[in-house]
Amino acid sequence: MTTVAPHGAWTSPIDADLVAGGAVGLTALRRLGSDSYWLVADPGQGGRVSLWRQRGSGPAHELTPHHNLRSSVHEYGGGAVGLTSDLIVFTDLASGRVHSLESGHQPRPISPAGPYRYGGFAVLPDRRRVVCLRQDSTRSAAQPDDALVVLDLDSANADGGRVLAQGADFYYAPQISHDGRVVWMEWDHPEMPWTSTRLRATDLDGGPIWSVAGDGNSAVVHPSWDRDGSIVYLSDASGHWNFNRWRNGVNQVLHQHPYDFCGPAWVLTPPPYALLEDGSIGCSWLVEGRAQVGRLRPDGVLERFDLDLSWADLGPDQPVGLISLGFVDRPSGLFRLDWRDGRVQEVARSAQIELDQSWVSQPRAFSWTGPDGPVHAWHYPPTNPNQVAPPGQRPPLLVTSHGGPTSYSPPDFSLKRLFWTSRGLGLLDVNYGGSTGYGRAYRERLHGRWGLTDVTDCVQGPVELARAGWADPARMAISGGSAGGFTTLAALCASDVFAAGISLYGVGDLEAMARDTHKFESHYLDWLVAPYPQGRQIYQERSPIHQLDRLNCPMLILQGADDLVVPPDQATSMAQAVRSKGLRADLVVYPGEGHGFRRQATICDQHLKMERFLGDVFGYRPAGAGPGA
């Protein structure tokens, strides 16, 4: 029976406990023979990451019960595991040391305790060697030195590893050929891995380093060795990340499609494609914001598999690969994909929940014309099979902006979104100018305009949505984390569209961030805003903490106490400044949390506080809220 209740006060089975603990993070690693390997990030264990293996179609077993397999290189990490048949190499978060795990043995450290962090492992078992990225903080903890090093699997590597390449500000996960050659990606300040990079190669045993690609005007990424000794990689010189091949000193463009075949290299990952025996490349690409999976034939023709996806995370395995897939209407999962015919077989799901489709808000592509051209977003309308709003009542709207800011929000199944839509709120997830997935020109809309382009897009989008009748213009809020938190704060100071704002580990003071952030992003603001300190005035003009004279609504600020990317004093300074205006500023600092919340208790509390805050602002009592809630 359908009952009537105000938007926001609808009763929902998707509660904060389910959001916090109903899903685990799954990352596909490799399929070797009939064995599948993947990582599980469990919020119920404080976000601990463990390695699992499934032999054939048998039960899955954890291989690392006493370790947390997370890398912290470049702060965002990734690349914590490298493996091949009967040999696994991983880095443990607590110690920072590299461990090897061989069949029939216990893990043992192969790197010393000390000022090192490792990630991006490429293993050559026949020669008992591992190549990886090493960060060394001996000289400076704030500006650690990057190098590619070789670790001996039969040694303690007391020197931290033999240096293979150094001198660049940054290195990315290397790839190794069967005959012992190494190719990698590198770049220098003030560039980022999606603005300008270089590909270099050398022999595992040392020798001259030669140039593969990189002209200073493009981002060349994700190289890998093909069977004939050539190197396949992705370049955005055409305006989109398309495939290229290097062979004997000559670079060849393999195709030109107006799609991105990869995303920005925030974390260390293996190449997101498979080089197939027939010369095709198993790959994924984005079309109008949705992922496609298929093969790029040697003649440049794309063959698309019949899969309805929101996103896809591929790897180099073939002919059958282990991949991660996201969907609009059900939880994401791990699948075996046969590159020969596109058949998939489920291996594991991120959430073991049975949710009737009547509770799932179906995303609608929503776009409008901004100052720089079309802007893209996903609209999730309120959806609840048991309740409706009073006649004529429009729903409140929560606008969300992703982090990065060079990131992207796909239209995927998310309990965090359904938490809101099942309660009667609408969501508008904005892929503002600067987002990935729409080509280099769309990303470069944010060049020098962070705090302007993203803010304009996130303000204009909900206005257009309300004009179309999908939202109550008097009850709109904006929320975002990290870079999305900055956009949230800046939008609140730049317009009167929003009745409230929620910032999760967001930047309030650009100048403070320019002076006090980690190495990876220490010059990112040069590209996003202006060179510092020459552009100090611009930093101050765009920093929300200096623009509070225009702020006229309450805020909720959520922050991790151990955040190294956006230090906690950004949150406390913003809360104090807002309160000094006589406005409500709820500040919650979570002990033990860093940049992004991982613990189940934190995620649960975050959603409860957000729900009560928005209920106060929008004038409804959340269903199930007790007295005084």
C-alpha positions, 0 to 999 in steps of 0.5 A: 500500500502506498502512503503519503509522506513529505519528501525526505521523510520516506521510510526506507530499508536502505539505512546507514548501517547498510550503506556503511557495511553492505558493500566491500571494495573489490579490485580485480588483479589477475587471472593466471591459468585457472586461478583468479586473484583480487583485493577486498577492502572491508569497511567492517575491518577498518578498510583493511585490504586483503588478497584473495584467490579462487582456484578454478570454480572452487571457494575463494580463500584469503592469502594475507590474513595478517596484513593490510595490502595498501600502498601509500606512494604519491599518497593515493597509492595503488599498485600494492600487489604484483603477482605471477604463477606461484609468486606474489609480491605486496607492500604492507601499509603498517610497515611500508615494507615489501613482502614476497609470498611463494607457494607453500611458504609464509610471507617474508619481507624483502625490503628494509624498514626505513624511509621507503614506500613502494608500489607498482610491482612488475615481477620477473620470476625466472630472474628472481627480480621485481621492478617497482616504484620507490619513494625515499624520504631520507632527504625530505619527508615532505618531498620524497625522492622517486626512483625505479628500483630492482629488488632481489627476491632472494635478498633482504635488499638492505640498500632499499633496492638497486636504482634503475632510473632516477632524476624525474620528479615522479615515476609510475608503475613499470612494465617488464617484458619476458626478456627483461626490458622495462618501460615506464611513465615519468613526469616532472613538476608542475605537470600531472600524469594527465597533462604531460608525461614521458615514456622511457625504457631500458634493460633490467640489468642497466644500460642506456635509457631510451625515449619511447614517447612524450613530446611535452604536449600530451599525456602518454600513459599505460605502456605495455610490451607486446609479444613482438617486442613493440610497446603499446600505450595510450596518448591523448595527442588526438584529444582523446586517450587512444592507442599507439604503438612504438616499434624500433624507434617509430611511433604509430597511431593505431586508431582515432576515435572520439572516446577516452580508452582510459582515465587519469592516472591518480593511482598505480594500476596495470595497463587497463587493456589486454593485448590479444593473440590475434593482434586485437586489443581488449579494451573499454571506452566511454560513450556519453558517460557509459562504459563500453567493452570490446576489442579494437581490431588491427584495422582500427574497427571497434567491436563492442560486446553486448554488455550494459555497463556503467563502468569497467576496470580491465586488466592485461589478462587474456584470453580470459581476463578477470575484470571489475564491472559496474552496473546501473541496477545492481552491485558491481562485481568481479567477472571472468571475461572471455575476450574471444566472444565477450561472454562473462561469468560472475566471480564475486559481488561487492554487496550480497544484498537482494534489493527489488528494482522498485527501490533503484533510482534510474539515472537520467542523463541531464545536460545543459549549455554552460559558458564553455559548451555542454555540461554533463550530469546524472539525475537520480529522481526520488524512488520508493515503491511504498511512499509518495509526496503530497500533491504538488510538492517538489523534492529537495535536491542534493547536488554532488561534485566528485573529487580530483577534480580530474575525476568522473562520476559514472551512473552506477549502482550506489547504496550511498545514492539510494540512501537519499533517493529512497527517502525522497530526495533527488540527486544531481551528480555533476561531471563539471568542466574538467572531468574525465571521460569527455576528452582532453578539451573538456578536462582543460576547461578547468585549466587556470579556472578551478573555483570558477568553471566547476562552480558555475557548472554546479550552480547552473545545473540545479537551476536548470533542473528546477526549471524543468520541474524536477526539484524544489528551488528553495530546498537545494543543498550541495555536497562533495569530498576533497576537490568536490568539497572545495567546489561545495564551499566555493559554490556556497560563497558564489551564489544563493542557490543552495540552502545548505552545504556539506563538505567532506575533507574539502579545501577552504584555503587554496593558499594554505594548501599550496603551502602545505600539501604532499608532493604529488599535488604540490604543483597541481594548483599551478595548473588549476589556479595559477603559479604560486606565489606569483598568483597569490592574489588569485588564490585569495580571491578564490578561497572560500575562507576569504569569501564568507561575506557572501555565505548565508546558509548553514554547513556540515563539515566532515574531516579525517584527523589523519588526512595528509592530502587536505590537513584537518586545520582546513576544516577547523579554520573554515568552521570557525570562520563560518561560526564567526558570522553567526551561522551554523557550522557543524564540524565532525573530525573522525580519529583514525580516518585519512583522506576518504572514510574507510571505517564502517562506524565512520561511514554510518555516522557520516550518513546519520549526521548528514540526514539529520542536518538536511532534515533540519535545513529542509524542514522535515523529520527523517523517518525513524528519527527519535526525539530531538534528532 
